[in-house]
Amino acid sequence: MAVSPDFLPIAATCIGLVARRPRLVGRAFWTLTAGLGTAGVVAGVLTVVLDGLDLLPSSFQVGENGLAGLTTVNSSTFVVALAAGVAGILALETRASAAVGVAISVTTIPASAYLGVAAGVGEIGKASGALAVLAINVAMLLVGGSLTLMTQQALTRRRPA
């Protein structure tokens, strides 16, 4: 069973935001940023090494094989990440957390790696597009997760004892 490496920092950031715990928000968001940054740097360094050793095919193009969505912001960018944030927080409370963690990873890890690969081969335009997608994905994951927790909190307060 695979679990997204960024699932827990995203959830912890949401919890810290809703619980008004700035220290938790800072630590969790730093962990998230460091993890996503590491994914991008590793992908970029590996790309530079492969290119330097002439191991990349001469026809290598960043974005082929249907990965153009990792550099293009559209309405689905927002909707998928928002839904993943809601699902992630709900799954945190159930046994489905590992599966949903993988769904969250779909919105972040590929964009981080794509950013690194594009930067590694000097495609700055595509790298900046991937950075925009990544930033929107992280923001919407946090919005979706935090709104879910706030809704749960409000519903719990309304319930008679």
C-alpha positions in Angstrom: 0.0 0.0 0.0 1.4 3.4 -1.0 1.0 6.5 1.0 1.6 10.0 -0.4 4.7 11.6 1.2 2.9 14.9 1.4 -0.4 13.7 2.9 0.4 14.2 6.6 2.0 17.6 6.2 -1.0 18.8 4.3 -3.4 17.4 6.9 -1.3 18.9 9.7 -1.3 22.3 8.1 -5.1 22.2 7.8 -5.5 21.1 11.4 -3.1 23.9 12.5 -5.0 26.5 10.5 -8.4 25.5 11.9 -7.2 25.0 15.5 -5.3 28.3 15.3 -2.0 26.8 16.1 0.5 28.8 14.2 3.5 26.8 15.3 1.9 23.6 13.9 1.1 25.4 10.7 4.6 26.6 10.3 6.2 23.3 11.0 3.8 21.3 8.8 4.0 23.7 5.9 7.8 23.8 6.1 7.8 20.0 6.0 5.5 20.1 3.0 7.6 22.7 1.2 10.8 20.8 2.0 9.4 17.5 0.7 8.0 19.0 -2.5 11.2 21.0 -3.0 13.3 17.8 -2.6 11.2 16.0 -5.2 11.8 18.8 -7.7 15.5 19.1 -6.9 16.1 15.4 -7.2 14.2 15.3 -10.5 16.1 18.3 -11.8 19.5 16.9 -10.8 18.8 13.5 -12.2 17.7 15.1 -15.5 20.9 17.2 -15.7 23.0 14.1 -14.9 21.2 12.0 -17.5 21.5 14.8 -20.1 25.2 15.3 -19.3 25.9 11.6 -19.8 23.9 11.6 -23.0 21.4 9.1 -21.6 18.4 11.2 -22.5 17.0 10.4 -26.0 17.9 13.0 -28.5 14.1 13.4 -29.2 13.3 14.0 -25.5 10.7 16.7 -25.1 9.4 17.9 -21.7 5.7 17.4 -21.7 5.2 14.6 -24.2 3.2 11.6 -23.2 0.2 13.5 -22.1 1.8 15.5 -19.2 0.9 18.9 -20.6 -1.7 19.2 -17.8 1.1 19.6 -15.3 1.9 23.0 -16.8 -1.5 24.3 -17.6 -3.8 26.0 -15.1 -7.5 25.5 -15.8 -10.7 24.9 -13.8 -9.9 21.3 -13.3 -6.7 22.3 -11.6 -8.7 24.0 -8.8 -11.5 21.4 -8.6 -9.3 18.3 -8.4 -7.1 19.7 -5.7 -10.1 21.1 -3.7 -11.8 17.7 -3.9 -8.6 15.9 -2.9 -8.3 18.2 0.1 -11.8 17.4 1.3 -11.3 13.7 0.7 -8.0 13.7 2.4 -9.3 15.2 5.6 -12.3 12.9 5.6 -10.1 9.9 5.0 -7.7 10.8 7.8 -10.6 9.8 10.1 -11.1 6.5 8.5 -9.1 3.5 7.2 -9.1 5.0 3.7 -6.3 7.5 4.5 -3.6 5.6 2.5 -5.7 5.4 -0.7 -6.7 9.0 -0.5 -3.1 10.0 0.2 -2.2 8.6 -3.2 -5.0 10.7 -4.7 -3.5 13.8 -3.1 -0.1 12.9 -4.4 -1.6 13.0 -7.9 -1.9 16.7 -7.6 1.5 17.5 -6.1 4.3 15.1 -6.6 4.0 14.9 -10.4 4.0 18.7 -10.6 7.1 18.9 -8.4 9.0 16.4 -10.5 7.9 18.0 -13.7 9.1 21.3 -12.4 12.5 19.7 -11.7 12.8 18.0 -15.1 11.8 21.1 -17.0 14.3 23.2 -15.1 16.9 20.5 -15.6 16.6 20.7 -19.4 16.3 24.5 -19.5 12.6 24.7 -20.3 11.9 27.7 -18.0 8.5 28.4 -19.4 7.3 24.9 -18.7 9.0 24.9 -15.3 7.1 28.1 -14.4 3.8 26.6 -15.6 4.5 23.5 -13.4 5.2 25.8 -10.4 1.9 27.6 -10.9 0.1 24.3 -11.0 1.9 23.1 -7.9 1.1 26.3 -6.0 -2.6 26.2 -6.9 -2.8 22.5 -6.0 -1.2 23.1 -2.6 -3.4 26.1 -1.9 -6.6 24.3 -2.9 -5.7 21.2 -0.9 -5.3 23.4 2.1 -8.5 25.3 1.4 -10.5 22.1 0.9 -9.0 20.4 3.9 -9.5 23.4 6.2 -13.1 24.0 5.1 -13.9 20.4 5.7 -12.5 20.6 9.3 -14.3 23.9 9.9 -17.6 22.4 8.7 -17.1 19.4 10.9 -16.3 21.6 13.8 -19.5 23.7 13.2 -21.6 20.6 12.9 -20.2 19.2 16.1 -21.0 22.4 18.0 -24.6 22.4 16.8 -25.3 18.9 17.8 -27.2 18.6 21.1 -25.4 16.7 23.8 
